[in-house]
Amino acid sequence: EARKYYVMLKTLQEHQTQIESHIEEIDSRLAQLHEMTDAVQKSLELSEDSELLVPVSNGIFLPVKPSQLKRLLVNVGAGTVVPKTHEQAESLLKQQEEELLRTEKALNNNIAGM
């Protein structure tokens, strides 16, 4: 009988560890979304004579003028990139954030119910 409870406890602990790992991944993704949202918002605040350095690769940047930022190209999945306005891109990021927060809440509820 004690062995049965021990196995159940170990299984629950492993499950909790997996859930906590998923929560950490979500927190990391949320931080990335906040950085992306800030970058989109700040790109609207640039003066016309300023220059933005867009990373192309590790240590390689492409200089861009604010006039070239009228639209953003957004990866919507499956390798598909579509043009979006700044407002549309911000809305998409907000939707992703809300979805991640819902998932995180469900995972936290799952842990609390253990």
C-alpha positions, -999 to 999 in steps of 0.1 A, spaced: 0 0 0 28 24 9 46 17 -24 14 25 -43 12 60 -27 49 65 -32 45 58 -70 15 82 -71 35 109 -53 64 105 -77 41 107 -107 25 139 -93 59 154 -86 70 147 -122 38 162 -135 42 193 -114 78 197 -126 67 195 -162 39 221 -156 64 244 -139 87 241 -169 59 250 -192 51 281 -170 88 292 -172 86 289 -210 54 310 -210 70 336 -188 100 338 -212 77 341 -242 57 369 -224 89 388 -218 97 385 -256 63 397 -265 67 427 -242 100 435 -259 84 432 -294 55 454 -284 79 481 -270 99 479 -303 68 484 -324 57 513 -303 91 530 -302 94 527 -340 65 550 -343 83 576 -321 114 579 -343 121 612 -359 125 612 -397 162 620 -395 170 591 -371 182 557 -382 172 523 -368 196 493 -368 177 461 -376 195 429 -367 200 407 -397 223 382 -380 244 379 -350 264 412 -351 251 423 -385 226 452 -388 207 468 -415 202 506 -412 166 516 -418 150 551 -419 116 556 -402 100 564 -435 107 527 -444 86 515 -415 51 522 -428 43 485 -426 57 455 -408 61 420 -422 47 395 -397 52 358 -396 17 344 -391 28 307 -391 38 280 -415 64 302 -430 38 327 -442 47 364 -439 21 391 -444 22 429 -443 6 445 -412 3 481 -399 18 490 -366 -17 488 -350 -24 454 -365 10 441 -353 4 454 -318 -31 438 -318 -16 405 -329 10 407 -301 -17 415 -276 -38 385 -287 -7 363 -283 -1 377 -248 -37 371 -237 -35 335 -250 -3 329 -231 -18 344 -199 -48 321 -202 -26 291 -207 -4 301 -177 -35 306 -155 -48 271 -165 -14 256 -157 -12 273 -123 -48 261 -115 -37 226 -125 -8 228 -100 -31 242 -73 -55 213 -78 -28 187 -72 
